[in-house]
Amino acid sequence: MSQAIAHLPPPTAALRLTRRQKAAIIVRFLMNEGAEVAIDRLTDDMQVDLAQMIGSMRYVDRETLSQVVMEFAEELESIGLSFPKGIGEALAALEGKISQHTADRLRREAGVLELGDPWDRVRALDLDQLTPMVTSQSTEVAAVILAKLDVTKAADLLSSLPGEEARRITYAISLTDAVTPDAVVRIGIALAAQLDNKTPRAFTDEPVDRVGAILNFSPAATRDSLLNSLTEDDEPFADQVRKAIFTYPDIPSRIETRDVPNILREVDQDDLIKAIAYGKDGDTGATSTFLLENMSSRMADQLREEVEELGKVSEKDGESAFNQVVAAIRTLQANGEITFIIPEEDDE
């Protein structure tokens, strides 16, 4: 563009053009130079005005073009700082700089949806989220949703619906040829608004995970008592909590033997000795044996000697040592350095 301006003759006369005419000249000039002009970001009315202005002008001489371009360049150079347009673009610019809670609050107060194609957000939902969305809509809207999904997900969604409802929606899809693009956009925006209009959650973790994390580090007697009480109050929830819990006795069934040396390097030697000394019987004894059998024989013999020298370990110290071993495993798992074995019952 700068080379093209340099070849234009210097301005010689004051221009008597409106700002709309100047805008049309600049847009036409930039397009001729091969520049990408984001006209679609203008409002509909501005796009109409621009198209009409370009259609009404025939030609401008080189002197006029030179003056308009130089004036445009001077205006650009005089701009010291530009800001995003509207709260939507402002939130996009501030993404990662302000809290998600604040961003969600501003969107709700201003009625601004997440930026981007709303249908991308709908298509990204899993089946458990899509099913209630579809069943809460009219048959016609549900048909549009199905039509916008990829065929595999649409088939899975139909299979999850009651037979009569699935048949009504399937038939309604045959009528979607009459749906206009604007209507599809409006439906997508309305669905995205439903996704945004959700009550903020104070906790990011699910209740099952929170309870499981607490019970992980509770004494065994306390954990068993609470689980029994939970079973009486809500057996399905108690079963889910049991699956979320990972304790010292769970180590043999959830840890690969090859990961044991890596785990032992993360556990303080004193804690490991106390854990093995305290865990001698039942499930805890099986874990201590598992650990000893999957380390070097030299290290195992040394630990056995130190366990004998230590003698009896109190319940408080023993439970604390168990928790230190579990905490080391949890850290390694969270960092992706080890992977838990999935219990067979979870595969069913």
C-alpha positions in Angstrom: 0.0 0.0 0.0 2.8 2.4 0.9 4.4 1.9 -2.5 1.1 2.6 -4.2 0.8 5.8 -2.3 4.3 6.9 -3.2 3.4 6.7 -6.9 0.4 8.9 -6.6 0.7 12.6 -7.4 0.8 14.9 -4.4 -2.5 16.5 -3.3 -3.2 19.8 -5.1 -6.8 20.7 -4.2 -9.2 20.5 -1.2 -11.6 17.6 -1.4 -15.3 18.1 -1.3 -16.3 14.6 -0.6 -18.5 13.2 2.2 -17.0 10.7 4.7 -19.1 8.0 3.1 -17.6 8.7 -0.3 -14.1 8.7 1.2 -14.8 5.4 2.9 -16.0 3.9 -0.4 -12.8 5.1 -2.1 -10.5 3.7 0.6 -12.3 0.3 0.6 -12.1 0.1 -3.2 -8.4 1.1 -3.1 -7.6 -1.5 -0.5 -9.4 -4.2 -2.4 -7.5 -3.3 -5.6 -4.3 -3.6 -3.7 -5.3 -7.1 -2.6 -5.8 -6.3 1.1 -8.4 -8.2 3.2 -11.1 -5.8 4.2 -13.3 -7.1 7.1 -16.5 -5.4 5.8 -18.6 -8.1 7.4 -17.7 -6.7 10.9 -19.7 -3.5 10.1 -23.3 -3.3 11.0 -25.9 -4.3 8.4 -26.9 -0.7 7.8 -23.2 0.4 7.3 -22.7 -2.5 4.9 -25.8 -1.4 2.9 -24.6 2.2 2.8 -21.1 1.2 1.7 -22.4 -1.1 -1.1 -24.8 1.6 -2.3 -22.0 4.3 -2.3 -19.6 2.0 -4.2 -22.4 1.3 -6.7 -23.1 5.0 -7.2 -19.6 6.2 -7.8 -18.0 5.9 -11.3 -14.4 6.9 -11.0 -12.0 9.4 -9.2 -8.9 11.0 -10.7 -5.5 10.2 -9.3 -5.2 13.5 -7.6 -8.4 12.9 -5.6 -7.4 9.4 -4.8 -4.0 10.6 -3.5 -5.6 13.2 -1.2 -8.1 10.7 0.2 -5.5 8.0 0.8 -3.1 10.6 2.5 -5.9 11.9 4.7 -6.7 8.3 5.7 -3.1 7.5 6.5 -2.8 10.6 8.6 -5.9 9.6 10.6 -4.4 6.2 11.2 -1.1 7.7 12.4 -2.9 10.0 14.8 -4.5 7.1 16.6 -2.6 6.5 19.8 -4.7 3.6 21.3 -7.8 1.7 20.3 -10.1 -0.2 22.5 -12.3 -3.3 21.9 -15.8 -2.7 20.6 -18.4 -3.5 23.1 -18.4 -5.8 26.2 -18.1 -8.9 24.1 -14.8 -7.9 22.5 -13.6 -6.5 25.8 -14.2 -9.8 27.6 -12.3 -11.6 24.8 -9.4 -9.2 25.2 -9.4 -9.7 29.0 -9.7 -13.5 28.8 -7.3 -15.1 31.3 -6.7 -11.7 33.0 -10.0 -11.6 35.0 -11.6 -14.4 37.0 -14.1 -16.6 35.2 -16.7 -15.7 37.8 -16.4 -12.0 37.0 -16.5 -12.7 33.2 -19.6 -14.8 33.6 -21.3 -12.1 35.7 -20.5 -9.4 33.1 -21.9 -11.6 30.3 -25.1 -12.2 32.3 -25.6 -8.6 33.1 -24.9 -7.4 29.6 -26.6 -10.3 27.9 -23.5 -11.2 26.0 -23.0 -14.7 24.8 -19.7 -16.5 24.5 -17.9 -15.4 21.3 -17.8 -17.7 18.3 -20.3 -19.9 16.5 -23.0 -20.9 19.0 -23.4 -24.2 17.2 -19.8 -25.2 17.9 -20.7 -25.1 21.6 -23.8 -27.2 21.1 -21.9 -29.8 19.0 -19.2 -30.0 21.7 -21.7 -31.2 24.3 -21.7 -34.8 25.3 -24.8 -37.1 25.1 -25.8 -36.5 28.8 -26.0 -32.8 28.1 -27.6 -32.9 24.7 -30.4 -35.3 25.7 -32.1 -32.9 28.2 -31.6 -30.0 25.8 -33.4 -31.8 23.0 -36.2 -33.1 25.1 -36.9 -29.6 26.5 -37.4 -28.1 23.0 -40.2 -28.2 20.6 -40.1 -31.0 18.0 -39.1 -28.5 15.3 -36.2 -27.1 17.3 -35.1 -30.6 18.3 -35.0 -31.5 14.6 -32.8 -28.5 13.8 -30.4 -29.6 16.7 -30.2 -33.1 15.3 -29.6 -31.8 11.8 -26.6 -29.6 13.0 -24.9 -32.5 14.8 -22.5 -34.9 13.1 -24.4 -38.1 12.1 -22.7 -40.4 14.7 -23.7 -38.2 17.6 -27.1 -37.6 16.2 -27.7 -41.3 15.9 -26.6 -41.9 19.5 -28.9 -39.1 20.6 -31.9 -40.5 18.8 -31.2 -43.9 20.4 -31.3 -42.4 23.8 -34.8 -40.9 23.3 -38.1 -42.7 23.8 -39.3 -44.3 20.5 -42.3 -42.1 19.8 -40.3 -38.9 20.5 -37.4 -40.1 18.3 -39.9 -40.8 15.5 -41.5 -37.3 15.7 -38.1 -35.6 15.6 -36.9 -37.8 12.7 -40.0 -36.9 10.7 -39.5 -33.2 11.6 -35.9 -33.3 10.1 -37.5 -33.9 6.7 -39.2 -30.5 7.0 -36.0 -28.6 7.8 -35.5 -27.6 4.2 -37.8 -24.7 4.8 -35.8 -23.4 7.7 -33.9 -20.2 6.8 -30.2 -19.6 7.7 -31.2 -16.7 10.0 -33.6 -19.0 11.9 -30.8 -21.5 12.4 -28.5 -18.8 13.7 -31.2 -17.5 16.1 -31.9 -21.0 17.4 -28.1 -21.5 18.0 -27.9 -18.2 19.9 -30.9 -19.1 22.0 -29.4 -22.5 22.9 -26.0 -20.9 23.7 -27.9 -18.5 26.0 -29.3 -21.4 27.9 -25.8 -22.8 28.4 -24.6 -19.4 29.7 -27.7 -18.9 31.9 -26.5 -21.4 34.6 -26.1 -20.8 38.3 -22.4 -20.3 39.1 -20.9 -23.1 41.1 -18.8 -22.4 44.2 -17.0 -25.7 43.9 -15.4 -27.0 40.7 -15.2 -30.7 41.9 -18.2 -33.0 42.0 -19.6 -33.8 45.5 -18.5 -37.4 45.2 -14.9 -36.3 44.5 -14.9 -33.9 47.4 -16.3 -36.4 49.9 -13.9 -39.1 48.6 -10.9 -36.7 48.9 -11.8 -36.0 52.6 -12.3 -39.7 53.5 -9.0 -40.6 51.8 -7.2 -38.9 54.6 -9.6 -39.8 57.4 -8.7 -42.6 59.9 -10.0 -46.0 58.8 -12.5 -46.3 61.6 -13.9 -42.8 60.9 -14.0 -43.6 57.1 -15.8 -46.9 57.6 -18.4 -45.4 60.0 -19.2 -42.5 57.7 -19.5 -44.8 54.7 -21.9 -47.0 56.6 -24.0 -44.0 57.5 -23.9 -42.8 53.9 -25.1 -46.2 52.7 -28.2 -45.9 55.0 -29.0 -42.4 53.8 -28.1 -42.7 50.1 -26.7 -46.0 48.9 -26.0 -45.0 45.3 -24.0 -41.9 46.5 -22.1 -44.1 49.0 -21.2 -46.5 46.2 -19.8 -43.7 44.1 -17.8 -42.4 47.1 -16.3 -45.8 47.6 -15.1 -45.9 44.0 -13.6 -42.4 44.4 -11.7 -43.3 47.6 -8.1 -44.4 47.3 -6.4 -45.6 50.5 -3.4 -47.7 51.6 -5.2 -51.0 51.2 -6.2 -50.1 47.6 -2.5 -49.9 46.5 -2.1 -53.6 45.3 -5.2 -53.5 43.1 -4.7 -50.0 41.7 -0.9 -49.6 41.2 1.2 -51.3 38.6 4.2 -53.2 40.0 6.6 -51.3 37.8 5.5 -48.0 39.4 6.4 -49.1 43.0 10.0 -47.9 42.8 8.9 -44.5 41.5 6.4 -44.2 44.4 9.0 -45.2 47.1 11.3 -42.5 45.9 8.6 -39.9 46.7 7.9 -41.2 50.2 10.0 -40.2 53.2 11.9 -43.2 54.6 10.5 -42.8 58.1 6.9 -42.6 56.9 7.5 -45.8 54.8 8.9 -47.7 57.7 6.0 -46.6 60.0 3.4 -47.6 57.3 4.9 -51.0 56.8 5.3 -51.5 60.6 1.7 -50.5 61.2 0.2 -52.3 58.3 0.9 -55.9 59.2 -2.5 -57.6 59.1 -5.4 -57.9 56.7 -5.7 -55.6 53.7 -3.0 -53.2 55.0 -0.6 -56.2 55.5 -1.2 -57.2 51.9 -0.2 -53.7 50.8 3.0 -53.7 52.9 3.9 -57.1 51.4 3.1 -55.8 47.9 5.5 -52.9 48.4 8.3 -55.0 49.9 8.0 -57.5 47.0 8.3 -54.9 44.3 11.5 -53.1 45.5 15.0 -54.3 45.4 15.7 -57.2 47.8 18.5 -55.2 49.5 16.1 -52.3 50.2 13.4 -54.7 51.3 15.7 -56.5 53.8 16.9 -53.2 55.2 13.3 -52.0 55.7 12.3 -55.2 57.4 15.2 -54.7 59.9 14.2 -51.2 60.6 10.6 -52.2 61.0 11.7 -54.8 63.7 13.8 -52.2 65.4 10.9 -49.7 65.4 8.5 -52.0 67.2 4.8 -51.1 67.7 3.5 -48.0 66.0 0.6 -46.0 67.4 -2.7 -45.7 65.5 -2.1 -42.0 65.0 1.4 -42.4 63.6 0.4 -45.4 61.5 -2.6 -43.6 59.9 -0.5 -40.6 59.2 2.2 -42.7 57.5 -0.5 -44.4 55.4 -1.7 -40.9 54.3 1.8 -39.8 53.4 2.2 -42.9 51.1 -1.2 -42.2 49.5 -0.4 -38.5 49.1 2.8 -39.3 47.2 0.8 -41.7 44.9 -1.9 -39.0 44.3 0.8 -36.4 43.4 2.4 -38.8 40.9 -0.9 -39.7 39.4 -2.0 -36.0 39.1 1.3 -35.2 37.4 0.8 -38.0 34.9 3.8 -40.0 36.1 1.8 -43.0 37.0 -1.7 -44.3 36.0 -4.2 -46.1 38.2 -5.5 -49.5 37.2 -9.2 -49.2 36.5 -11.2 -51.7 38.7 -13.1 -54.3 36.7 -16.4 -53.1 38.2 -15.9 -49.7 36.6 -15.8 -51.3 33.1 -19.2 -52.7 33.3 
